[in-house]
């Protein structure tokens, strides 16, 4: 028997910690790190008699995430208990949502520009339909849509610390941290696409400020559900689903899914196991050895024994919460990139960088609003300001100048009040002192001289003092022209209008 073809099927479950001030169901501070077991209370430790409470802020941030990923927000929802044993799960169950999640039926559009050429619309490997059979190439081929089945609220567990020796320790500071779990449909068909999905979700959720999204700190991690469709002698087979747990980098998502696909293909060829929709194999990713390792098998519904959380009543989500959440979402990064390119004529690189955070994008737009030269505004921010911030490991929120400083600097250069070279000097002094450009220009005596008579007098002086250069020009060495203009700029201490200086030098030389 021979395999005709095979394809990968991937669905993701992304766990993301929310930026609430307190934990999910208690008043303990929600913060990363710190001395182990110092931010705990009877509720997040699961002590008998402790009663959890739900804050509006928790539900509101979950709603922001849902709206940012194009979900419907449930007006009525509840919490459930999911039972399983794990050393860092203090209560022996996790408070989560099962059949009435907060958010449902969303989607994320992945830019087709980030796909290989042959996977874009019209390419030989383009996947124009999802596994349901619906069209998934949208907006005239610009995006490929991945459906989000649900986003539910739940609490995080503690953290196991495996130190050298025979002992392990548990830090419960993380226990009870508010999470959302984003569950997709099985719409992704390559490890690269799964990584792109998580990268896009990270960008969106950071943009609307519901999470830090730092994978290395565990703020965001992914469980990838993967199996194969295999056609053998005209018959379609489905391999059992593997759930690869706790992938905490884009690289690990790509590598783990790629390895697991090959492992399942080999297993299929050696031992055709029958697909069971309720059965999963839980796998871990051994990054050091570059392979997946089996951890356990499970039948999710039976193993978890879901029951309604008896200590938290089902509740209604107020319209005011959803309205506030919608305002917080605002314009998302991809929509903003499209608009900035159209309104300001910026390049793909410009808009990608300027929209890397909402604060930076808003800062740029405020600066651009004060000038007619958005391109120069973008260039100064990208090449001068961000370079300095990166060097000092700071963000736009840390800078000691305002968008108005950049606007005034751009206007001074555009109006020929100062030259571009002088603009760099003004920018450096501006960052150092936080003074407005107009003040610096006046204090340093930098204002460009555009008086024709004044510049002409300097040109005459330079030509008179450089007879050999004039002689060389007459003999056909035209490169001398630039040197003479440079001498005029030097004589004027950089204040002469460069264009006027060049024009007058040319005129004088031509008359000789």
Secondary structure, 3 states (H helix, E strand, C coil): CCEEEEEEEEEEEEEEECCCCECCCCCCECCCCCCCCCCCCCCCCCCCCCCCCCCHHHHHHHHHHHHHCCCEECCEECCEEEECCCCCCCCCEEEECCCCCCEEEEEEEEEHHHCCHHHCCCCCCCCCECCCCCECEECCCCEEEEEEEEEEEEECCCEEEECCCCCEEEEHHHCCCEEEEEEECCCECCHHHHHHHHHHHHHHHHHCCCCCCCHHHCCEEEEEEEEEEEEECCEEEECCEEEEEEECCHHHHHHHHHHHHHHHHHHHHHCCCCCCCCEEEEEEEECCCCEEEEEEEEEHHHHHCCEECCCCCCEECCHHHHHHHHHHHCCCHHHHHHHHHHHHCCCHHHHHHHCCCHHHHHHHHHHHHCCCCHHHHHHHHHHHHHHHHHHCCCCHHHCCCCHHHHHHHHHHHHCCCCCHHHHHHHHHHHHHHCCCHHHHHHHHCCCCECCHHHHHHHHHHHHHHCHHHHHHHHCCCCCHHHHHHHHHHHHCCCCECHHHHHHHHHHHHHHC
